[in-house]
Amino acid sequence: MTTTAATFDAAAAEASDGGPVVVPVALGDRSYDILIGDGLIGRVGALMAERLPGARAAIVTDANLAGLHLDALEAGLEAAGIASSAIVVAPGEASKSFPVFERVVDAVIGGRFERGDAVVALGGGVVGDLSGFVAGVVRRGMRFVQIPTSLLAQVDSSVGGKTGINVAHGKNLVGVFHQPDLVVADTAALDTLSERHFRAGYAEVAKYGLIDDAGFFAWLEANHGAVFAGGTARTAAIATSCRAKARVVAADERETGERALLNLGHTFGHALEAATGYSDRLVHGEAIAIGMVLAHDFSVRMNLASRDDADRVRAHFSTVGLPTRLADVPGDLPDADGLLKLIGQDKKVARGKLTFILTHGIGQAFIANDVPPSAVTDFLAEAAV
């Protein structure tokens, strides 16, 4: 990313013709576009008719979002002559499970949807991850359309083709890479989010600044109020985040190198999610916020980064209302050894060696291989105090 605080311009993210902002994801013959704009859910039918002619739509959504957005989506599909059927799952992380996955697979196959038809994910990260896994394996791969309705999904989980479900051992440990054919991010859908879930998604926005764009993080420090309020600043933040992820995905689709940087905060964060049973005690973005603060604090402990930068990260997340400490997690957590066991199930572990995304400072994240487990345990024991 090359954006700086001096040149970052919120208005520049708006399409000059007043239409949606288009962010391309360059993957050769599997390239696709991310469309970002207000009121796009009702236009998905027309977009699918243009880009996936002849495809029917197996819509996967959750019970909450069905009441908010399903009618508009189905009306647009019908107007475009696209037959559809909706599969509704329960809201929450518990739907990223084998039993729910099996039920959705049965519904798609039982509905006689073919390989050229599309699984359409209408929802946040849970629905998108679950639906993408279904699309990736049913008939050895169906078409896939993402309609992310949460901020977290719009800037992160809907882009890049990672799909999957959780198991008792950890988060997202079963899944496939399966790129969507189209991502439609309707910014109006964010108005229906709770403040808690919008804040949680904001953690993933800030992540792109912390990885390698100190200017963007500085802009967020100055403009986070406008991002939360909506309008041009919100669109700019989403578009900047999507461009950042699209660039990384295009360079490293299967996460064999640079793409691992997108997991800043996730090694600690996923362990905390597992420790809290993937429950409302700690939603994903909150876990990642704590994880990113811990990654900066651990980098300071390892003499890799300055205390000033780590304190700045904690201060910004605190300002926007995100948790920043282990003590902020409601209820009891495992001790340091217990958390380390959960970290040991992280997907970045290679031949038993721990890999973390650490940092030399804001915007200077890097991949640290073979981190000593004893250093992590000592750090977590101190962080829990």
N, C-alpha and C positions, 0 to 999 in steps of 0.2 A: 504494500500500500504506500502511496506517495502523498496522501493528503496531509496538509499541515494546518496548524491552528490559524496561520496568517491567511491562507488561501481557501480554507474550507468555506464553502458558500452554500447555505441551505437551499437557496432558490435554484442552484445549479442542478439539483436532483430532480426538479420538475421537468417533465417532457415539454418541449417548446410548443407543441401543438395542443397542449392541454389534455392530451390522452395519457394513458398509463406510461410510467417509466418502464423501459425494457432493459433488462440485464441479461445478456447472453451467457450461457455456460458452454464453453467450447470443448467438445469431446468428440470431434470428428463426426462420423455418421450418427452418433448418439447425442449430438448437441441439442440443446433446448433453451427456451427463454423463460425468464422470471418476469412476470408482469406485475407491476406495483401501482395501485391506484384506488380511488374511492368508488365503491359501487360496482365492483367487478364480478361478484358472485352471480348476478343475474345475466352476465354476458358469457359465462363459461360455455353454455350450449353453442353459441355462435363460434366461439374460439375452438371448441372441439370439432365442430362441423368443418371448419376450415383446415385444421391441422391433423385431425384423425378421422377423415371421412369414412362413414359407414360403421364406426364403432358405437356399440351400445355402452351404457354406463352402469356398473355395479357400484353404487354409492355406499361408502362406509362412513358412519358418523356416530356420535354418541348421543345419549338421550337429551342432554342439555342443548347441544348445538342443533339437533333436529328441530327443536321448538323455535330456534332463533333464525336459522338460515336455510333449512331444507326446502321450504316452500318456494323460495326465490330461485334456488338452484334447479329444482324440478320443473318449475315454470319455464325457465330459460332453456332447459334441455328439450322440453316438449315443443316449444316454439321453434327450435332448430331441427325438429324431426328426429330427435334422439330418444330411443326407448331407454328407460331406466328402472332400477329397482333399488330400494334402500335397505341396508342392513344396519340396525341400530344396536350399539353395544353400550355397556354401562360407562359413565364417566370415570376417569381416574386411572392411575398407573396399574391397578389390578387387571385391567383389560389387556395389558401387554403380557399375556400368559398363554400357555399351551391350550387350555380349555377354550378360551375365547378365540384364539387363532383357529382351532379346529372347527368351531362353529361358523366362523366367517368363511373358511374354505368350503365347508359343506354348502353354505348358502350360495356361494358363487358358482360352484359346480352344479348344484341342484337347480340353479336358475338358468342353466345351459348357456352361460356366458363363454364365449370362445376366446381363443388366443388373441385374436385381433381386436377384441373388446377391451374396455378400459375399466380398471378399478379406480374409482374416484374417491380420494380421501378428503372429507369435509370435517376439519377439526384441527386440534393442536398436535403436539408432538406424539402423544400416545396413539391417536388415530392414524397419523401419518406413518409412524414406524410399523404399526400392526398391518395397515393396509398395504404398505410397500412390500412387506414380507410375503403377504398373500399374493400380490401381483407378481412377485419374483419367482414363486414356486408353482402356482397353479398353471397347469398345462405347459410347464417349463418356461413360463414367462409371459405375462400379459402386458398390455399397455397400462400406463399409470399416470394419473393426473393428481397433482397435489393442490388443494385449496386450503392453505394454512390459515387458521382463524385466531391464533394466539401470536403475540409478538415473538415469543421464543421460536415458534415454528416458522414464522415468516423470515427470520434472519438466520436460522440455523438448521433445524432438523428437516425442513422440507427440501433443502438444497443439498445435492451431493450424492444421493443414492444410498445412504446408509439406512438399512431397515432392520427390524428385529424385535424380539420380545425378551422379557426378563425371566430368569430362573432363580431358584433359591440361592445359588452360588453367587449371583451378581446380576448387574444390569446389562441388557443388550448383548448377552453372551451367545444368543442363538439368532442368526439372521443371515442376510445376503446383501451384497451390493446390487441394487437394481435402480437405475436412473429413471426419474420421471420423464414423461414426454412434454410436460408443461407444468409450470408452477404459477398459480394465480393468487397473488397476495392482495386481498381486499382490505385496505386500511380502515374502512368503515366498520369492519368486523371487530376491530380492536376496541371500539367504543362500548362493546358489550362485556369486555373483560372486567373482572374485579381489580381493584387497585393492587391487591397482593399479587395476582398473576401477571399484571402488566409490569410491576417491579421485577418479578422473577425473570421475565423475558428481557428486561433492560440489562440484566447481568450479562447476557450473551451479546448484546450490542456493545457494551463496554469492553468485552473480551477482545474485540477486533482492534481496539486502540491499544490494549495492553500487550497484544502479541507483537505488533511491529509498526504501529502508527500512533506515536506519542502525540502528534498533532490532533488526531481525531479524539483521543482521550481528553486532551486539553479543551477541545471544543465542547465535548460532553460535559465537562466540569462547569463550563460557563453557560451552557444552554440546555441542561437536563430539564429544567422547568418547562421550556418550550416543547421539548420532545414529549414530555408527559401530557402536555396540553393538547397536542395534535397539530394538524396543519402541515405547513412546509417543513418545519424542523423535524417532525416525526418521519415524513416521507424521506427526507435527506438522510436521516440516521438509518432507516431501513435499507435504502438503496446503497448507501456506503457499505453497510454490513454485507449485503448480498454480493456486491462487486468484489469485496474482499474474499468471501468464501468461494465465489465462482473462480477467481484467479487461482486459489490454492487447489481446488478440486481439479481444475483443468491441468495443473502441473503434476498432481499426485492423486489420481482418482482412488487408488486402492490403499492409501495410507501406508506407503512403504518408506516415506521420508517426510517432506515438509508438511504434509497434511496433519501429521501428529501434533503440530503446534496448535491446531484448533482445539486440542484437548486441554489447553491451559486451565487448571483448576479442577479438571474432571477426575484425576486420579484420587485426590482427596474427596471430591464431591460425590463420586459414585460410591465410595466406601461409606460415606455418611448416609446416602440414600438407602443402601442395603441395611445399615445399622438401624434405621428407623422404619424398616419394613416397607419402603416405597409408599409411605402413607402421607396424609396431609400434615403430619408433624413437620415435614420438610419437603417442599416441592422442589423440582429439579433446579430451577434457576437460583433458588435460595442456597441449595447445596453447592452449586457452582460458584456463587458469590463467596461463600466461606472458603471453598477450595482455592479460589484465586488469591484471596488474602493469605491463606496458609502457604500457598506456593511462593508468594513474595516474602513472607516471614521466614520460610525455610531457606530461601535463597540468601537472605540476610545472615541467617545462622551459619550457612556454608561459606560466608564471606564472598558472595557472588554479586550482591546488590547492596544499595545503600538503604539505611533505615528510613531516610526521608521519603524515598519512593514508596516503600512498603506502607508507611504511615499515610501517605497521600491516597493510596488505593483504598485503605480501610476508611479513611475519612470520607471519600466520595461515596462509597457504598453505604456508609452510615447515614450520610446526608439524604440519600434517596430512599432510605428506609429498609435497606437490605441487611440481613444478619451478617456478621463478620467474624464471630468467634464460636468455638465449640460450645461455650456456655449459653449461646443464643438458641441452641437447639432444644426444644421442649422435651422433657423427660430424660431418662438416663441413656448414656451411650456406653459402648464397650470401652474397656481400658485401652491403653496404647497398644498392647500386644494384640488385643481383639481387633482393633482398627487395622493394624498391619496385616492380619490374616485376610481381612476383606480387601485391602489394597492388593494383596497377592493374587487376587482373581481378576485384576484389571487386564483388559485386552492388550495393553502395551507391554505386559510382562513377556520377556523373551528368554526362553531356556532358564526360567526361574529367576532371572535378574530383573530388578525393579527399574522401570523407566519412568521418569517424571518430566513434565514440562516446567522448567525453572526459568529464571530471568536474571539479566544483568541490570534491570531497571525497567521503567515504564516504556513499552514499545520495543523491548529487547529480549523477547522470549527465545528459548533454545531447548533442544532435546538433550536431556541428561540421562545417559545410559549407565547401568550398573551402580545405582545409588545404594550406599550401604544401608541395609535394613536397620542396623543399630542406631544410625544417625536419625532415621525416620522415627523410630520408637522413642528415642530420647526427646526429640522435638515435640512429638504428640503428647508425651507425658507433661511437658512444660506448657503446651498450648491448652491443655485441659484445665489448668489451674486458674 
